[in-house]
Amino acid sequence: MREASGVGAVEGGGGGWRVDSRCINCDAARQLAPGLIEEAGGRSVVVRQPRTDEEAGLLQRAAYACPTRSVRPPSGRLEAEHDPFPLALDERVYLCGHHARRTAGAASYLLRREDGSSVMVDTPRWGEDLAARYEALGPVTDVLLTHRDHAAHGRQWADRFGARLWIHEGDREAAPDADRVVRAVEAVTVVEGVTALPFPGHTRGSMLYLADDRYCFSGDSFYWSRTTGDLEVAESVTWYSIEVLAESLARAVGRLRFEWLLPGHGGYRRLDADAMTVRLRGLAERAGRLAPRPVDFTAVRW
């Protein structure tokens, strides 16, 4: 497993990277290869070929994260030996990569615990080869779904690992055979040091997963925007209620403490916990002034 800062040998680093027409404009590739892949005409495009091995490595990450395999190297083939996932973001959290088309390209994560076990937050595409990669980090005890949009493949992953599948009752239709169903708005312990916090708004049953006063897996409730350089909500893609989401944020101010924000869509970010608290307070204040609006994916400020 490669560290997030590491760069290995990459195929075809001399140029010719491209994004093909299958792109669904999910932002995953742009997040992982900023400055190399950008948005144009409602899809991702390669705006500059890599100049260094490090930049070529960023494109490899984008290619293996892309849910439609639209990011193509010069050779046209993705070789398994160049797959960087699961990718360590720090000593505890790994980005799974291999985003699933059925979750609109949402990110998923593995969180390692002190006893050597792991939990999976949301789900990558299903694949037995991937399961072996993830399981190499340690046995996976729980698969944690943040909300209905990210429930695809959840049962497959839980059954493969012999893990418990979690969801909130508000979104239970997306995982009717979940093993653990969280109710109401009170926090529930998943395993030692990890809690599920109901956070309605984006969907009725959205949840955050919080670990060790350090990690916040936010699903689609809020994210780090590269455009604004701040925490944001996807106000134009709120399926349940922006007013309820604002209420969830208002309740969270002063209660949540974390350094790492790890969302499903949009950027992940690490800040000092006090600085993150200030950002969260500002987001809650801004969200309280938002009004309902029609769903418009093109208006999201990634």
DOSELO-20863 format. One line per field, with one value per residue (C-alpha): residue number from 1; residue in one letter; chain; x, y, z. Coordinates in Angstrom, 3 decimals. Each point is the difference from the previous one (the first is absolute). Example, Ala and Ser with C-alpha at 12.3 -4.5 7.8 and 13.67 -1.06 7.14 Angstrom:
k <- c(1	2)
r <- c(a	s)
c <- c(A	A)
x <- c(12.300	1.370)
y <- c(-4.500	3.440)
z <- c(7.800	-0.660)
***
This chain:
k <- c(1	2	3	4	5	6	7	8	9	10	11	12	13	14	15	16	17	18	19	20	21	22	23	24	25	26	27	28	29	30	31	32	33	34	35	36	37	38	39	40	41	42	43	44	45	46	47	48	49	50	51	52	53	54	55	56	57	58	59	60	61	62	63	64	65	66	67	68	69	70	71	72	73	74	75	76	77	78	79	80	81	82	83	84	85	86	87	88	89	90	91	92	93	94	95	96	97	98	99	100	101	102	103	104	105	106	107	108	109	110	111	112	113	114	115	116	117	118	119	120	121	122	123	124	125	126	127	128	129	130	131	132	133	134	135	136	137	138	139	140	141	142	143	144	145	146	147	148	149	150	151	152	153	154	155	156	157	158	159	160	161	162	163	164	165	166	167	168	169	170	171	172	173	174	175	176	177	178	179	180	181	182	183	184	185	186	187	188	189	190	191	192	193	194	195	196	197	198	199	200	201	202	203	204	205	206	207	208	209	210	211	212	213	214	215	216	217	218	219	220	221	222	223	224	225	226	227	228	229	230	231	232	233	234	235	236	237	238	239	240	241	242	243	244	245	246	247	248	249	250	251	252	253	254	255	256	257	258	259	260	261	262	263	264	265	266	267	268	269	270	271	272	273	274	275	276	277	278	279	280	281	282	283	284	285	286	287	288	289	290	291	292	293	294	295	296	297	298	299	300	301	302)
r <- c(m	r	e	a	s	g	v	g	a	v	e	g	g	g	g	g	w	r	v	d	s	r	c	i	n	c	d	a	a	r	q	l	a	p	g	l	i	e	e	a	g	g	r	s	v	v	v	r	q	p	r	t	d	e	e	a	g	l	l	q	r	a	a	y	a	c	p	t	r	s	v	r	p	p	s	g	r	l	e	a	e	h	d	p	f	p	l	a	l	d	e	r	v	y	l	c	g	h	h	a	r	r	t	a	g	a	a	s	y	l	l	r	r	e	d	g	s	s	v	m	v	d	t	p	r	w	g	e	d	l	a	a	r	y	e	a	l	g	p	v	t	d	v	l	l	t	h	r	d	h	a	a	h	g	r	q	w	a	d	r	f	g	a	r	l	w	i	h	e	g	d	r	e	a	a	p	d	a	d	r	v	v	r	a	v	e	a	v	t	v	v	e	g	v	t	a	l	p	f	p	g	h	t	r	g	s	m	l	y	l	a	d	d	r	y	c	f	s	g	d	s	f	y	w	s	r	t	t	g	d	l	e	v	a	e	s	v	t	w	y	s	i	e	v	l	a	e	s	l	a	r	a	v	g	r	l	r	f	e	w	l	l	p	g	h	g	g	y	r	r	l	d	a	d	a	m	t	v	r	l	r	g	l	a	e	r	a	g	r	l	a	p	r	p	v	d	f	t	a	v	r	w)
c <- c(A	A	A	A	A	A	A	A	A	A	A	A	A	A	A	A	A	A	A	A	A	A	A	A	A	A	A	A	A	A	A	A	A	A	A	A	A	A	A	A	A	A	A	A	A	A	A	A	A	A	A	A	A	A	A	A	A	A	A	A	A	A	A	A	A	A	A	A	A	A	A	A	A	A	A	A	A	A	A	A	A	A	A	A	A	A	A	A	A	A	A	A	A	A	A	A	A	A	A	A	A	A	A	A	A	A	A	A	A	A	A	A	A	A	A	A	A	A	A	A	A	A	A	A	A	A	A	A	A	A	A	A	A	A	A	A	A	A	A	A	A	A	A	A	A	A	A	A	A	A	A	A	A	A	A	A	A	A	A	A	A	A	A	A	A	A	A	A	A	A	A	A	A	A	A	A	A	A	A	A	A	A	A	A	A	A	A	A	A	A	A	A	A	A	A	A	A	A	A	A	A	A	A	A	A	A	A	A	A	A	A	A	A	A	A	A	A	A	A	A	A	A	A	A	A	A	A	A	A	A	A	A	A	A	A	A	A	A	A	A	A	A	A	A	A	A	A	A	A	A	A	A	A	A	A	A	A	A	A	A	A	A	A	A	A	A	A	A	A	A	A	A	A	A	A	A	A	A	A	A	A	A	A	A	A	A	A	A	A	A	A	A	A	A	A	A	A	A	A	A	A	A)
x <- c(0.000	1.502	0.101	-1.902	3.224	1.831	0.633	0.835	0.829	-2.813	-0.803	0.229	1.048	0.979	-3.453	-3.206	-2.272	-3.656	-3.565	-2.405	-3.680	-1.282	0.771	-2.958	1.550	0.157	3.105	1.943	2.787	0.235	0.346	2.898	1.818	-0.603	1.580	0.276	-3.683	-2.598	-3.625	-0.941	-3.287	-1.652	2.667	3.555	2.857	3.773	1.203	3.706	2.186	2.206	3.482	1.310	-0.402	-1.897	-2.549	-0.331	-0.683	-2.862	-1.522	0.349	-1.988	-2.666	-0.172	-0.493	-2.551	-2.112	-3.304	-0.264	3.706	-0.105	3.496	2.291	3.816	2.055	0.005	-3.787	0.281	-0.102	2.510	-0.727	3.551	-0.538	-3.189	0.786	-3.100	-0.715	1.911	1.130	-1.088	1.584	0.896	-3.664	-2.045	0.180	-1.827	-1.456	0.024	-1.911	-3.024	-3.290	-2.172	-3.075	1.000	0.640	3.729	-0.039	3.157	0.211	2.484	1.575	0.618	2.449	-0.483	2.596	-0.806	0.915	-3.561	-1.563	-3.363	-1.042	-1.887	-2.206	0.888	2.229	-1.016	-0.339	2.894	1.481	3.482	-0.611	-1.362	3.285	1.923	-2.104	-0.056	3.796	-0.126	-1.901	-3.420	-2.903	-2.596	-2.522	-1.177	-1.371	-2.388	-0.283	-3.284	-2.147	1.934	3.099	-1.649	0.776	2.069	-0.269	-1.483	2.593	2.864	-1.479	-0.636	3.480	1.630	-2.454	-0.661	-3.003	-1.749	-1.163	-2.564	-2.467	-3.695	-0.761	1.832	-0.648	-1.766	3.449	1.290	-3.051	2.143	2.407	1.225	0.045	-2.639	0.587	-3.106	-0.876	2.818	2.139	3.557	0.551	3.261	1.123	3.212	2.242	0.939	-2.387	-3.497	-2.849	-1.646	-3.327	0.255	-3.224	-0.144	1.693	-2.282	-2.355	2.333	3.418	2.609	3.515	2.491	2.460	3.152	2.514	-0.799	2.057	-1.992	-3.375	-1.463	-2.676	-1.590	-1.697	-0.952	2.961	3.404	3.112	-0.330	3.067	-1.887	-0.747	2.774	-2.514	-2.582	-3.147	-3.328	-1.267	-3.054	-0.978	0.024	-1.969	-2.592	-1.821	0.209	2.580	-1.752	0.367	3.642	0.530	-1.543	2.343	2.982	-1.211	-0.245	3.488	1.752	1.815	-0.605	2.154	3.769	2.097	3.049	-0.742	-3.094	-0.597	-3.076	-1.610	0.151	2.225	3.389	1.368	2.025	2.047	0.158	0.795	-3.081	-0.546	0.225	-2.480	-2.397	0.162	-0.715	-2.921	-1.496	0.248	-1.649	-2.871	-0.581	0.001	-2.231	-2.549	-0.540	-0.539	-3.379	-1.251	0.886	-0.469	2.529	2.794	3.184	1.766	-0.261	2.141	3.183	2.528)
y <- c(0.000	3.351	3.085	3.005	1.928	-2.787	-0.174	-3.241	-0.994	0.873	-1.181	2.327	3.120	1.777	1.266	-1.050	-0.163	0.657	-0.237	-1.888	0.652	-2.284	2.696	0.754	3.215	-1.316	2.030	-3.010	0.298	3.779	-0.332	-2.440	1.697	3.746	2.173	-2.980	-0.891	2.765	0.495	1.278	-0.297	-2.033	-2.698	-0.574	0.613	-0.322	3.591	-0.753	-3.060	-1.025	1.489	-2.122	-3.506	1.519	1.594	-3.232	-1.717	2.413	-0.959	-3.666	0.673	1.786	-2.873	-2.658	2.112	0.914	-1.924	-0.337	-0.628	3.074	1.220	-1.823	-0.205	0.318	-3.771	-0.138	-2.713	0.148	-2.477	-1.514	0.554	3.761	-0.020	2.207	-0.910	-0.289	3.257	1.093	3.544	-0.396	-2.873	-0.908	0.943	-1.368	1.174	-3.099	1.389	-1.932	2.258	-1.601	1.329	-1.040	2.519	2.749	-0.366	0.521	-0.597	-2.777	-0.547	-2.566	0.999	-2.179	-0.588	-0.633	-3.714	-0.426	-0.160	2.510	1.513	0.982	3.279	-0.059	-2.339	-0.183	-2.061	-3.669	-2.297	-3.092	1.171	3.267	-1.804	-1.863	3.294	1.683	-3.035	-0.094	3.032	-2.021	-1.616	2.334	-0.144	2.599	1.631	3.464	1.653	3.771	0.179	-1.592	1.343	-1.923	-3.303	-1.839	-3.146	0.372	-3.459	-1.615	1.565	-0.823	-3.619	-0.384	1.269	-1.612	3.560	1.853	2.404	3.328	2.558	2.489	-0.871	3.082	-1.573	-3.642	-0.630	0.148	-2.798	-1.861	-2.913	2.138	-1.636	3.212	2.718	3.314	1.886	3.511	2.575	-1.300	-1.211	-3.769	-1.839	-2.152	-1.373	1.475	3.537	0.135	1.498	0.409	3.426	0.491	3.140	0.414	2.498	-1.238	-3.011	-0.814	-2.709	1.585	-0.709	1.066	-2.517	1.428	-1.645	0.814	3.759	0.046	-1.274	1.053	-2.045	2.384	-1.772	2.707	2.196	2.382	0.017	2.057	2.161	0.635	2.924	1.899	-1.378	-0.731	-2.449	-0.054	-1.783	-1.143	2.210	-0.644	-3.767	-0.377	-2.736	0.412	3.505	2.763	1.445	-3.325	-0.186	3.482	-1.200	-2.993	2.299	2.355	-2.931	-1.137	3.283	-0.356	-3.766	-1.297	-0.047	-1.402	0.697	-2.012	0.658	-3.015	0.464	-2.120	2.724	3.068	0.434	-1.603	2.284	-0.014	3.045	0.649	-0.988	3.549	1.380	-2.622	1.031	3.613	-1.121	-2.139	2.913	2.175	-2.683	-0.319	3.740	0.044	-3.046	1.634	2.665	-2.436	-0.558	-3.088	-0.128	-2.452	-2.793	1.104	-2.066	2.605	2.618	-1.849	1.916	-2.822)
z <- c(0.000	-1.016	2.150	-1.341	-0.432	-1.771	-3.756	-1.715	-3.534	-2.370	-3.496	-2.948	1.867	-3.223	-0.927	-1.658	3.048	-0.827	1.353	-2.236	-0.678	2.773	2.617	2.308	1.375	3.576	1.032	1.326	-2.576	0.358	3.755	-0.304	-2.879	0.447	-2.644	-2.321	-0.320	0.076	-1.016	-3.452	-1.824	2.748	0.244	1.155	-2.424	0.196	-0.221	0.264	-0.448	2.959	0.191	2.849	1.377	2.917	-2.327	-1.963	3.327	0.664	-3.340	0.919	3.161	-2.000	-2.473	2.671	1.860	-3.053	0.188	-3.793	-0.655	-2.217	0.927	-2.394	-0.035	-3.194	-0.495	0.282	2.670	3.790	1.380	3.419	1.257	-0.183	2.094	3.045	2.045	2.853	0.403	3.475	0.882	3.421	2.303	0.619	-3.065	-3.524	-3.104	-1.661	-3.561	-2.680	0.437	-1.034	-2.789	2.011	2.692	-2.592	0.611	3.766	2.030	2.572	2.798	2.283	3.617	1.916	3.694	2.718	0.153	-3.688	-1.287	-2.412	-0.827	-3.532	-0.439	-3.112	-2.819	-3.063	-3.019	0.768	-0.866	1.608	-0.976	1.814	3.062	0.359	-0.211	2.667	2.281	-0.050	2.312	2.597	0.488	-0.791	2.781	-1.185	-3.235	0.807	-2.457	0.291	-1.954	-2.673	-3.026	1.103	0.916	-3.262	0.530	3.781	0.542	-2.287	1.913	3.412	-0.965	-1.492	3.175	2.431	1.202	1.369	-2.389	1.485	-1.207	1.492	0.065	-2.117	-2.926	0.805	-3.312	-1.609	2.266	1.331	1.201	2.042	3.204	2.040	-0.436	1.766	1.118	1.116	0.227	2.857	-0.559	0.071	0.642	-2.934	1.501	2.673	-1.026	-2.981	0.154	-2.453	0.222	-1.809	-2.128	-2.028	-2.833	-3.170	0.407	2.806	1.293	-0.521	2.674	0.933	1.339	2.531	1.285	2.706	0.041	-3.178	-2.982	-1.378	-2.848	-1.222	-2.950	-2.020	2.964	-0.485	-1.685	-0.674	-3.106	-2.144	-1.540	3.200	2.214	2.750	1.296	-2.131	-0.335	-3.391	0.274	-3.625	0.541	3.223	-0.322	3.321	1.504	0.081	3.081	1.832	-1.063	1.446	3.264	0.053	-0.471	2.731	2.438	-0.972	0.791	3.284	0.113	-2.840	0.199	-2.815	-2.153	-3.125	-2.103	-2.238	-2.234	-2.684	-2.638	-0.037	1.568	3.134	2.261	3.182	2.267	3.632	2.019	1.262	-3.537	-1.195	2.766	-1.174	-3.572	1.148	1.920	-3.098	-2.133	2.472	-0.121	-3.815	-0.254	2.274	-2.657	-2.879	-1.628	-1.863	-3.674	-2.873	-0.336	-2.350	-0.107	-2.126	2.759	2.559	0.875	0.104)
***
